[in-house]
Amino acid sequence: MNVAVVGAGVGGLAAAYDLARAGHRAVVFEAADQVGGLAAGFKAPGWEWSVEQYYHHWFASDRAILGLIAELGWSDRVLFPWPITAAFHDGRFFALDGPLSSLFGGAAWMDRIPGAGTIERGLYTFRFPALTWPDRVRYGLAGLYLTLTPSWERFEQTTAHEWLQRWMGKHVYQVLWEPLLVSKFGAHYQQVNMAWFWARVKARTPRLGTFQGGFQAFLELLAGQVRSMGVDLRLRTPVDRIDPVPGGGLHVRAGGEQLAFDKCLVTTSPGLLARMAPSMPSDYLRQLLSLRSMGAVNLILALRHQLSEQGFYWHNLMKSAGFPFLALVEHTNFLSPRYFGGDHIVYCGDYLEPEHEYFSLSKDELMQRFLPSLARVNPRFTPDWVCESWLFRAAYAQPIPLLNHSRALPALRTPLPGLWFASMSQVYPWDRGTNYAVEIARRAARSMLDEAAAH
Ligand SMILES: Cc1cc2nc3c(=O)[nH]c(=O)nc-3n(C[C@H](O)[C@H](O)[C@H](O)COP(=O)(O)OP(=O)(O)OC[C@H]3O[C@@H](n4cnc5c(N)ncnc54)[C@H](O)[C@@H]3O)c2cc1C
């Protein structure tokens, strides 16, 4: 079988790996000049490790990607530090989550006891001053209920906005969850279904993982692996058209050249697939075009000094409190600045509709808007702390799961014979992530292999 894979993100690479391993020929077409897609990173001069263009980490429960890494024999390069998440309340940041040991004078052995993460979350929540005692009880009981509920199906019939207010209470919702939903989904935050929230509770672990050298180091290794297995990986080669061939197979037009394949897997956004494959049957096309998503804007700063001196990694910000973006992530409070030539790396991130002005403002204009709020994290911050900055924007970054979303999901095997589609929008109820990109792309490759074997 001769297969085209569109996109050398982690999904496309994982699928190419499986196809090559099964003895098939695969060509991966990638529009960008490097592999990695949304998980890609970059390295400034003097850095030993790369930094992801958008903050990235793994959860200990990310079985598909950690399994692939184990299969390839690279598990010894995966690290799982335990960083601190903080929330803004009453003009200050408070730790919401962090190593259990940090509550007990740094006794590191405590972090290894079974269930340390659950105990830690409970204790941190009980200390968070924005919650009253009745809030804490409701938070704890509703959280336990979600953790113990094994399936998500009925949660998709209600919105997270309704469910959380009803069962955790309006105050817990306003303090903890409304800012999170607003930060991810903007104006759509009241429409997101509760299955998405359930999946988040199920999948998240307090320890967060990365790869030695950064995500890009892993992605380059994976690309090297598939190349060594005979996969033809073509960078700077965008696909702009996919057409069925009478009698079977597909024509894929890439970089101005038309090539024939038996099958094709597309891993880009649904909108892009709709444009690439104009002969797609109309029901499927409608499904593709009905999927909603948010874009992402990310300003990365290299600072001379540590910003959060309390060592907070993730700061949940609130636009209602005057912050111009929604997540401030100090990467070097997760990984040591020594990997980055002593620079302190801070992400200022936001999820927005692609029409938002942040998609057209220049980097300097965004800096002018964003930098003043860094002084709310550390009053000693001044703009001359910034030694370098980078701006990344992606129009397709966060799918929005609406009510009964499972009924709106396009199948992996499209109705166009030979064409498969595996994207972030289909990993539901799970939130998008490299783990699920690997899982869904490998599932698509398996389905292609099964179909080939059946003929
Ligand atoms: C802000 C942000 C934070 C995130 N945080 C995390 C996190 O902490 N942990 C985590 O695991 N995941 C995280 N993710 C999600 C993760 O990045 C994605 O789920 C994953 O990378 C998707 O992989 P993919 O291969 O499906 O798609 P993509 O990475 O989008 O890959 C698709 C590829 O297709 C290429 N392409 C596009 N058009 C064409 C064309 N016409 N022809 C050829 N190639 C084309 C693109 O350049 C890209 O390389 C985050 C994402 C964002 C945006």
The ligand as an SDF file (V2000), in Angstrom:
LIG
                    3D

 53 58  0  0  0  0  0  0  0  0999 V2000
   -1.7350   26.6110   23.3100 C   0  0  0  0  0  0  0  0  0  0  0  0
   -1.6430   25.1150   23.2120 C   0  0  0  0  0  0  0  0  0  0  0  0
   -1.2280   24.3910   24.3120 C   0  0  0  0  0  0  0  0  0  0  0  0
   -1.1680   23.0040   24.2560 C   0  0  0  0  0  0  0  0  0  0  0  0
   -0.7320   22.3280   25.3380 N   0  0  0  0  0  0  0  0  0  0  0  0
   -0.5620   20.9990   25.2640 C   0  0  0  0  0  0  0  0  0  0  0  0
    0.0200   20.2860   26.3370 C   0  0  0  0  0  0  0  0  0  0  0  0
    0.3750   20.8480   27.3860 O   0  0  0  0  0  0  0  0  0  0  0  0
    0.1980   18.9500   26.2030 N   0  0  0  0  0  0  0  0  0  0  0  0
   -0.1620   18.2800   25.0710 C   0  0  0  0  0  0  0  0  0  0  0  0
    0.0700   17.0730   24.9890 O   0  0  0  0  0  0  0  0  0  0  0  0
   -0.7330   18.9210   24.0470 N   0  0  0  0  0  0  0  0  0  0  0  0
   -0.9530   20.2640   24.1110 C   0  0  0  0  0  0  0  0  0  0  0  0
   -1.5040   20.9240   23.0640 N   0  0  0  0  0  0  0  0  0  0  0  0
   -2.1230   20.1730   21.9670 C   0  0  0  0  0  0  0  0  0  0  0  0
   -1.1560   19.5460   21.0240 C   0  0  0  0  0  0  0  0  0  0  0  0
   -0.2290   20.4860   20.5400 O   0  0  0  0  0  0  0  0  0  0  0  0
   -1.9460   18.9660   19.8530 C   0  0  0  0  0  0  0  0  0  0  0  0
   -3.0180   18.1900   20.3270 O   0  0  0  0  0  0  0  0  0  0  0  0
   -1.0840   18.0960   18.9560 C   0  0  0  0  0  0  0  0  0  0  0  0
    0.1530   18.6770   18.7060 O   0  0  0  0  0  0  0  0  0  0  0  0
   -1.8420   17.8520   17.6640 C   0  0  0  0  0  0  0  0  0  0  0  0
   -1.0610   17.0680   16.8210 O   0  0  0  0  0  0  0  0  0  0  0  0
   -1.5610   16.7300   15.3670 P   0  0  0  0  0  0  0  0  0  0  0  0
   -0.4870   15.9700   14.7190 O   0  0  0  0  0  0  0  0  0  0  0  0
   -2.9200   16.1280   15.4320 O   0  0  0  0  0  0  0  0  0  0  0  0
   -1.8000   18.1370   14.6680 O   0  0  0  0  0  0  0  0  0  0  0  0
   -0.8040   19.3350   14.3910 P   0  0  0  0  0  0  0  0  0  0  0  0
    0.2440   19.4010   15.4200 O   0  0  0  0  0  0  0  0  0  0  0  0
   -1.6720   20.5170   14.1730 O   0  0  0  0  0  0  0  0  0  0  0  0
   -0.1160   18.9050   13.0230 O   0  0  0  0  0  0  0  0  0  0  0  0
   -0.6760   19.1380   11.7830 C   0  0  0  0  0  0  0  0  0  0  0  0
    0.4510   19.4340   10.8320 C   0  0  0  0  0  0  0  0  0  0  0  0
   -0.0910   19.6300    9.5240 O   0  0  0  0  0  0  0  0  0  0  0  0
    0.6700   20.6350    8.8850 C   0  0  0  0  0  0  0  0  0  0  0  0
   -0.1250   21.1670    7.7900 N   0  0  0  0  0  0  0  0  0  0  0  0
   -1.1280   22.0740    7.8460 C   0  0  0  0  0  0  0  0  0  0  0  0
   -1.6060   22.3000    6.6110 N   0  0  0  0  0  0  0  0  0  0  0  0
   -0.9220   21.4950    5.7830 C   0  0  0  0  0  0  0  0  0  0  0  0
   -0.9640   21.2720    4.3780 C   0  0  0  0  0  0  0  0  0  0  0  0
   -1.8370   21.9060    3.5960 N   0  0  0  0  0  0  0  0  0  0  0  0
   -0.1050   20.3990    3.8520 N   0  0  0  0  0  0  0  0  0  0  0  0
    0.8040   19.7330    4.6050 C   0  0  0  0  0  0  0  0  0  0  0  0
    0.8890   19.9210    5.9410 N   0  0  0  0  0  0  0  0  0  0  0  0
    0.0370   20.7840    6.5140 C   0  0  0  0  0  0  0  0  0  0  0  0
    0.9300   21.6170    9.9970 C   0  0  0  0  0  0  0  0  0  0  0  0
    2.0300   22.4670    9.6730 O   0  0  0  0  0  0  0  0  0  0  0  0
    1.2340   20.6920   11.1710 C   0  0  0  0  0  0  0  0  0  0  0  0
    2.5990   20.3790   11.2620 O   0  0  0  0  0  0  0  0  0  0  0  0
   -1.5550   22.3230   23.0750 C   0  0  0  0  0  0  0  0  0  0  0  0
   -1.9480   23.0440   21.9590 C   0  0  0  0  0  0  0  0  0  0  0  0
   -1.9960   24.4300   22.0160 C   0  0  0  0  0  0  0  0  0  0  0  0
   -2.4090   25.1990   20.8080 C   0  0  0  0  0  0  0  0  0  0  0  0
  1  2  1  0
  2  3  1  0
  2 52  2  0
  3  4  2  0
  4  5  1  0
  4 50  1  0
  5  6  2  0
  6  7  1  0
  6 13  1  0
  7  8  2  0
  7  9  1  0
  9 10  1  0
 10 11  2  0
 10 12  1  0
 12 13  2  0
 13 14  1  0
 14 15  1  0
 14 50  1  0
 15 16  1  0
 16 17  1  0
 16 18  1  0
 18 19  1  0
 18 20  1  0
 20 21  1  0
 20 22  1  0
 22 23  1  0
 23 24  1  0
 24 25  2  0
 24 26  1  0
 24 27  1  0
 27 28  1  0
 28 29  2  0
 28 30  1  0
 28 31  1  0
 31 32  1  0
 32 33  1  0
 33 34  1  0
 33 48  1  0
 34 35  1  0
 35 36  1  0
 35 46  1  0
 36 37  1  0
 36 45  1  0
 37 38  2  0
 38 39  1  0
 39 40  1  0
 39 45  2  0
 40 41  1  0
 40 42  2  0
 42 43  1  0
 43 44  2  0
 44 45  1  0
 46 47  1  0
 46 48  1  0
 48 49  1  0
 50 51  2  0
 51 52  1  0
 52 53  1  0
M  END
$$$$
